[in-house]
Amino acid sequence: MQLLISVAGPVDARAALRGGADVIDAKDPRHGALAPVPLHRLAAIRAAVAGARPLSAALGDAVSDEALAGAVAAAARLGVAFVKVGFAGVRSEARARRLAVAAQRAGTDEGGTRLVLVAYADWRRAESLAPRRVVAVAADAGAAGVLLDTATKGVPLFTIESPASVARWVAAAHAAGLFAALAGGLSGPEFARARALGADVVGVRGAACVGGRTGPVSRARVAALRALAGAASPPPPSPPSPPPPLPRVLAGRRVLPECDVEQPEIVGRDDEVLHAARERA
């Protein structure tokens, strides 16, 4: 199972890299589940990652074909490997399909940026499509994968959805040829469950940060989460030339070899001291 860490800027990105994250994901955690960062900050994150890991970018919830295609194209021109798009406020499967096709086409036209569609476990509250319908839309549009997340933060994924329903959703995604990612208030203890349910990727923000989801990403926390995701942490990366291929799970829905590990301490004392110093500042 691969570990995706959401970052708000280049400092976060460097901490996630040093902790061994498999995928670096750009988003603004202050403004919701899928809020995009400004393009200049996305460019700074891209520069910090420097091709060492695949970079994904949250683009928010789709509003119109034209706006979505423009956002995908702009991200693609910065070298983003994946874009994440949600459908809060979209209840029509036909409309969602049109939006997804527009996004997929824009990514393809700009050099092969792949599409990940986001389903919400709390889809009724988000006035969106049921998660199983998002899988169907993703398959029809030629997306690379789907992510099951929560639109409203504060209530974890497994509080909203039972493990059995998540397992069925993951199986449906795999049957459609998509990789399946899980997110939404997940922390270390939920990783074993996510692995057992067949998830290919687990996405994290809050558990990787000191002081909650709007705090800074901690290298130590990322390293602990990476171990829990099921494989040995790679060494701190240096900018490669040329960039390495995408992790197999994102290129073809295969998971890297797994190994059993013991759960390390999630919080390092140096992280707590650093956070306290920042609070006093």
C-alpha positions in Angstrom: 0.0 0.0 0.0 1.4 3.4 -1.0 1.4 6.5 1.2 0.2 9.8 -0.1 0.9 12.9 2.0 -0.9 16.1 1.3 1.3 19.2 1.5 0.5 22.9 1.6 3.8 24.2 0.4 7.4 23.4 -0.4 8.5 23.1 3.3 5.8 20.5 3.9 6.9 18.8 0.6 10.5 18.4 1.7 9.4 17.0 5.1 7.1 14.5 3.3 9.9 13.4 1.0 12.4 13.0 3.8 9.9 10.9 5.7 9.5 8.5 2.7 6.1 9.4 1.2 5.4 7.6 -2.0 3.3 10.4 -3.5 3.3 14.2 -2.7 -0.1 15.8 -3.0 -0.6 19.5 -3.2 -3.7 21.0 -1.5 -4.8 23.8 0.8 -6.0 22.1 4.0 -7.4 25.4 5.4 -10.2 25.4 2.8 -11.6 21.9 2.7 -11.0 18.4 1.4 -9.9 19.3 -2.1 -9.0 23.0 -2.1 -6.3 23.7 -4.6 -3.1 25.7 -3.8 -2.4 28.7 -6.0 -0.4 28.0 -9.1 2.7 29.8 -7.8 2.7 27.6 -4.7 2.1 24.5 -6.8 5.2 25.5 -8.9 7.2 25.8 -5.6 6.1 22.4 -4.5 7.0 20.9 -7.8 10.5 22.5 -7.5 10.9 21.0 -4.0 9.8 17.5 -5.2 12.1 17.8 -8.2 10.8 14.6 -9.8 11.8 12.5 -6.7 8.2 11.3 -6.3 5.0 11.6 -8.4 3.2 14.9 -7.7 -0.6 15.1 -7.5 -2.7 18.2 -7.1 -6.2 18.7 -5.7 -8.3 20.9 -8.1 -11.4 21.2 -6.0 -15.0 20.2 -6.9 -15.9 20.5 -10.6 -18.1 23.5 -11.6 -17.9 23.7 -15.3 -16.3 21.9 -18.2 -14.3 25.0 -19.3 -13.0 25.9 -15.8 -12.1 22.4 -15.0 -10.3 21.8 -18.3 -8.3 25.0 -17.7 -7.3 24.0 -14.2 -6.2 20.6 -15.4 -4.2 22.1 -18.2 -2.5 24.6 -15.9 -1.5 21.8 -13.4 -0.3 19.6 -16.2 2.0 22.3 -17.6 3.7 22.3 -14.2 4.5 18.6 -14.5 1.8 17.2 -12.2 1.3 13.5 -12.6 -2.2 13.3 -11.2 -5.1 15.7 -10.6 -7.9 15.0 -8.1 -11.4 16.2 -8.9 -14.5 16.0 -6.8 -18.2 16.4 -7.5 -19.7 18.2 -4.5 -22.9 19.8 -5.8 -23.1 17.5 -8.8 -26.0 15.0 -8.5 -26.3 14.0 -12.2 -24.2 11.1 -13.3 -24.4 12.4 -16.9 -23.0 15.8 -15.9 -20.3 14.2 -13.8 -19.3 12.1 -16.8 -19.1 15.2 -19.1 -16.9 17.0 -16.5 -14.7 14.0 -16.1 -14.2 13.5 -19.8 -13.3 17.2 -20.1 -10.7 16.8 -17.4 -9.3 13.6 -18.9 -9.0 15.2 -22.3 -7.2 18.3 -20.9 -4.7 16.1 -19.1 -4.0 14.0 -22.1 -3.6 17.0 -24.4 -1.0 18.5 -22.0 1.2 15.5 -21.9 -0.4 12.7 -20.0 -1.5 14.0 -16.6 -3.8 11.4 -15.2 -7.2 11.9 -13.6 -8.3 10.7 -10.1 -12.0 11.2 -9.3 -13.0 11.7 -5.7 -16.0 10.1 -4.1 -17.3 11.3 -0.7 -18.4 8.9 2.0 -20.7 11.7 3.2 -22.0 12.1 -0.3 -25.5 13.1 0.8 -24.2 16.0 2.8 -21.9 17.0 0.0 -24.9 16.8 -2.5 -22.8 14.6 -4.7 -22.9 11.1 -6.3 -22.9 7.9 -4.3 -19.3 6.4 -4.3 -20.3 3.5 -6.5 -21.5 5.9 -9.1 -18.2 7.8 -9.1 -16.5 4.5 -9.9 -18.7 4.1 -12.9 -18.0 7.6 -14.1 -14.2 7.2 -13.6 -14.2 4.0 -15.6 -16.2 5.6 -18.5 -14.0 8.7 -18.6 -10.7 6.7 -18.6 -9.5 7.9 -15.2 -6.5 6.3 -13.5 -8.1 5.8 -10.1 -10.7 6.8 -7.5 -10.3 8.2 -4.0 -12.9 7.7 -1.2 -12.6 10.6 1.1 -14.8 12.7 3.4 -16.1 16.1 2.3 -16.5 17.3 5.9 -13.4 16.9 8.0 -13.7 15.9 11.7 -15.6 12.6 11.1 -13.3 9.8 10.0 -14.0 7.6 7.0 -14.6 4.5 8.9 -17.1 6.3 11.2 -19.2 7.0 8.1 -18.7 3.8 6.1 -18.5 0.3 7.4 -15.4 -1.8 6.5 -17.7 -4.1 4.4 -19.0 -1.2 2.3 -15.5 0.1 1.8 -14.3 -3.3 0.8 -17.1 -3.6 -1.8 -16.2 -0.1 -3.2 -12.5 -1.1 -3.5 -13.4 -4.3 -5.2 -15.6 -2.4 -7.7 -12.8 0.0 -8.5 -10.4 -2.8 -9.1 -12.9 -4.6 -11.3 -13.1 -1.4 -13.4 -9.3 -1.3 -13.8 -8.9 1.6 -11.4 -6.6 2.0 -8.4 -8.4 2.6 -5.2 -7.3 5.2 -2.6 -8.7 5.8 0.8 -8.5 9.1 2.9 -10.5 11.0 5.4 -9.2 11.4 8.9 -7.1 8.2 8.7 -4.2 7.7 11.1 -1.8 4.8 11.8 -4.4 2.5 13.5 -6.6 2.5 10.5 -3.8 1.5 8.1 -4.0 -2.2 8.8 -7.7 -2.1 8.1 -7.2 -0.2 4.8 -4.6 -2.8 3.7 -6.9 -5.6 4.6 -9.6 -4.1 2.5 -7.4 -4.0 -0.5 -6.6 -0.2 -0.8 -3.8 0.6 -3.1 -3.1 4.1 -1.6 -3.9 5.7 1.7 -3.9 9.5 1.8 -3.1 11.5 4.9 -2.8 15.1 6.1 -3.7 15.5 9.7 -1.9 12.5 11.1 1.3 13.6 9.3 1.2 17.1 10.9 2.1 18.6 14.3 -0.9 20.5 15.7 -3.5 19.1 13.3 -4.2 19.3 9.6 -3.3 22.9 9.3 0.0 22.5 11.1 3.4 21.6 9.5 4.1 18.2 8.1 6.5 16.3 10.3 9.2 14.1 8.8 9.1 11.8 11.8 5.4 11.3 11.6 5.6 10.6 7.8 8.3 8.0 8.4 6.1 6.3 11.1 3.1 6.3 8.8 5.2 5.0 5.9 6.3 2.0 7.9 2.7 1.3 8.9 1.6 1.5 5.2 3.4 -1.8 4.8 6.9 -1.4 3.3 10.3 -0.3 4.5 10.9 3.4 4.2 13.2 4.3 1.4 16.2 6.5 2.1 15.8 10.3 1.9 15.7 11.1 -1.8 17.9 13.4 -3.7 16.7 15.0 -7.0 17.1 12.3 -9.7 17.9 12.8 -13.3 15.9 11.6 -15.2 12.9 11.2 -12.8 12.1 7.6 -11.8 9.0 5.8 -13.1 5.8 6.1 -11.3 5.2 3.7 -8.4 3.6 0.6 -9.9 0.4 1.1 -8.0 -0.2 4.4 -9.8 1.1 3.2 -13.1 -0.8 -0.1 -13.1 -2.6 -0.7 -9.8 0.0 -3.0 -8.4 1.2 -2.6 -4.8 4.9 -2.5 -3.9 6.1 -5.6 -1.9 4.8 -5.5 1.6 6.5 -6.5 4.9 5.3 -6.6 8.5 6.6 -3.9 10.8 6.1 -2.9 14.3 4.3 0.4 15.0 6.8 3.1 16.0 6.1 6.2 18.0 4.0 8.6 15.9 5.0 11.7 17.8 8.7 12.6 18.2 9.7 14.8 21.1 11.5 17.1 18.7 8.3 17.6 16.8 6.5 18.7 20.0 9.2 21.1 21.0 9.2 22.6 17.5 5.5 23.0 17.5 5.6 24.7 20.9 8.2 27.1 19.8 6.1 28.0 16.8 3.1 28.5 19.0 5.1 30.9 21.2 6.3 32.8 18.1 
